[in-house]
Amino acid sequence: MEVIVADNAGFCFGVKRAIKMANDTMDGGGNVRSLGSLIHNPQVVSSFRSRGLEVVADLDSIDPEDTVIIRSHGVGPELKNKATSLGLKVVDTTCPFVTKAQQYAAKLISDGYKVVMIGDKNHPEVIGVVAHTQNQAIVLDTVEEAEKLRFIPRMGVVFQTTHAIGHVQEVVGALLKRGKEVRVFNTLCGATTSMQKTAIELSGEVEAMVIVGGRQSANTAQLAEVCRKVNPRVLQIESAEELHDDWFHGLSRVGVSAGASTPDEVIAEVVERITNMEPSAASA
Ligand code: SF4
């Protein structure tokens, strides 16, 4: 089986940075806690756990001498202030792309705009950005929701960093009809946009695509979705163990891409497993 891996597959700059900062912090010793899973990848989280990094849901369960890691998705200003006022050592791995989105959202609010964020309201990054607007921002994610919005004279728009450019363009198109002055900040992350672009191109050149990444990972889900628009045969998996010969029956050329929090080793295992598929299963 021929397997082609898309350029830019796997760890993005923001995730590499967060992992390095977490590793450096662990090397420094002491109790280290992560506020939520460090990244949306079970293998990486489990490897950090084996070194003693405990994931906590809130600050209340952390002792004052402990160090707390804020993950790349970021948090709201109140949570960060609370951590500092509790005396915790804070290691902030918020991705610079997410910080930009937080800053634009805060600026829009202080300049008198009603902020609309295009994103998943339950995603930690979106919750953090909205917290930078004193929780005033409206979050929506579809053209239908945008069309139902009340008229807003001064509207400021930001995006969840990992959204697909085509999707936000459609929603912004609908928002333009709901406002008089509509100010849009492009807060899409360059790493995700390039990853999606190369995966879309590869999807058009292969018989099927395999997308690797954590099930909780928003950018992995987006990657699978944009590929499906070009090639309906897309399989989304978390690890090589989920691959079955049946799915590859009759295929000879398969593409692979991976979400921004997928380690190289996981991608390599997937590629090896597909490459070594039984010839009868691959080409029958
Ligand atoms: S996907 Fe983009 S925004 Fe998210 S951590 Fe990576 S570089 Fe940052």
Residues whose N, C-alpha, C, O or C-beta is under 5 A from the ligand:
A	BS01	SF4	C12 F13 G14 V15 S72 C95 F97 V98 T161 C189 A191 T192 A260
